Amino acid sequence: MNTDNSARLFSAACEIIPGGVNSPVRACKSVGCDPVFIEKASGARLWDVDGNEYLDFIGSWGPMILGHNPPEVIEAVRAAMENGTSFGAPTPLEIDLARLVVDAVPSVEKVRFVSSGTEATMSAIRLARGYTGRKVVVKFDGGYHGHADSFLVKAGSGVVTLGIPGSPGVPEDIVKNTVSIPYNNEEKLEETLRNPDLDIACVIIEPIAGNMGVVMPKPGFLEKLRSLTEELGIVLIFDEVITGFRASLGGAQARFGVTPDLTCLGKIIGGGLPVGAYGGRKDIMAHIAPEGPVYQAGTLSGNPLAMAAGKATLTALARPGFYEELDEKTAWFAKELGEIAERHLPGRTCINLAGSVLTLFFTSGPVYDFESAMTSDTDLYGRYYREMLAQGLYLAPAQFEGMFFSSAHSREDLAQALEKIEDVFRKLSAA
Ligand SMILES: *Cc1c(COP(=O)(O)O)cnc(C)c1O
């Protein structure tokens, strides 16, 4: 595979953009190669600047659940664009998208649009703190909630220890108010939430974890979290930036029947344009400015192109049978992939599947939290990644991510991919 043009562009980019990329995961460092530069996409496919074609299993890290360039979304954005791209004033499209979100997501009675998932989560914890008058944020090891200071606490820091900044530039004064505990551990959860020395405003959780690889909540874990937070007057925030409109139209909360107080959304909600949102109980949302005193604003929030893309996307997702079909296709692929992996690397891999996302971990498993995920052989993942790319299969350049499926992936696409994957595993086992 010739990637000369990508190589040239990457070295040009490195001169004027830190690391050559505008988001660190794109740099492919952890899998031992340089990124390919993408020229265009259509359906389930991408083409790079050297003309190589790929079957895309990233889907822009989640948003492209309809595949790339779905005609109804492109048409909606084009129509909106002809009326102007930004007004800094209210538009009817904001109400249309808000209505779709409120109708779909059980916890959301009122919603505020922002421009990214990070903005949604940082605003949601500000709101939780403003509403409760308390300080501490509880999160889970391996949970990612965007790059705001409060969330950059090194995973694995013990319960009730002061947070240690996971990045230079984050003051300890800020992260001392963040406590990170293991996912799926009811005992640690209860011990932390009942600790009288902690002034806990909120708990934020990915109801299906997606940033330590895909990890399902153990049966009863979310229910326990809900009943404890309710009893203790702690605001429960579901970060559904990945799972929103992915785990079901109503997200993971609809799938599991557990309703948080606040919900953060992103990725799919913008249909490939920059949108985030946070919403929830009316009485809590009433604290947001200008209705209440908790300040949060955005020049491009509710941008008409982004609202149009979101509206067209959510409308398409509401089609009966959409999720059943997508989940069933993904489950079939997961089963086939698992059989191939087991045939060539017996006992050395495990698959976690959640609806239309899966992670193939290079560890015997089971993977149920950050620590168990960390037992994965990331060097082997790196080799797997490079072999897959050479076969035209475009994966996340990191072990602890998901493989995202869309309605544009046909059974034929996937069957052909499985044949190539068999070859990849043959090579991995031979080495
Ligand atoms: C991607 C992601 C975010 C951050 O969203 P951005 O739009 O990248 O700022 C937050 N939470 C979760 C669970 C995510 O996967």
The ligand as an SDF file (V2000), in Angstrom:
LIG
                    3D

 15 15  0  0  0  0  0  0  0  0999 V2000
  -16.0010   11.7740   22.9170 C   0  0  0  0  0  0  0  0  0  0  0  0
  -16.4620   11.8120   24.3150 C   0  0  0  0  0  0  0  0  0  0  0  0
  -16.5410   13.0040   25.0450 C   0  0  0  0  0  0  0  0  0  0  0  0
  -15.9970   14.3130   24.5220 C   0  0  0  0  0  0  0  0  0  0  0  0
  -16.6550   14.7560   23.3950 O   0  0  0  0  0  0  0  0  0  0  0  0
  -15.8860   15.7830   22.4120 P   0  0  0  0  0  0  0  0  0  0  0  0
  -16.9310   16.1470   21.4270 O   0  0  0  0  0  0  0  0  0  0  0  0
  -14.7300   15.0460   21.8650 O   0  0  0  0  0  0  0  0  0  0  0  0
  -15.4660   16.9360   23.2490 O   0  0  0  0  0  0  0  0  0  0  0  0
  -17.1130   12.9690   26.2980 C   0  0  0  0  0  0  0  0  0  0  0  0
  -17.5630   11.8210   26.8220 N   0  0  0  0  0  0  0  0  0  0  0  0
  -17.4910   10.6560   26.1620 C   0  0  0  0  0  0  0  0  0  0  0  0
  -18.0480    9.4250   26.7810 C   0  0  0  0  0  0  0  0  0  0  0  0
  -16.9150   10.6050   24.9040 C   0  0  0  0  0  0  0  0  0  0  0  0
  -16.7810    9.4300   24.2740 O   0  0  0  0  0  0  0  0  0  0  0  0
  1  2  1  0
  2  3  1  0
  2 14  2  0
  3  4  1  0
  3 10  2  0
  4  5  1  0
  5  6  1  0
  6  7  2  0
  6  8  1  0
  6  9  1  0
 10 11  1  0
 11 12  2  0
 12 13  1  0
 12 14  1  0
 14 15  1  0
M  END
$$$$
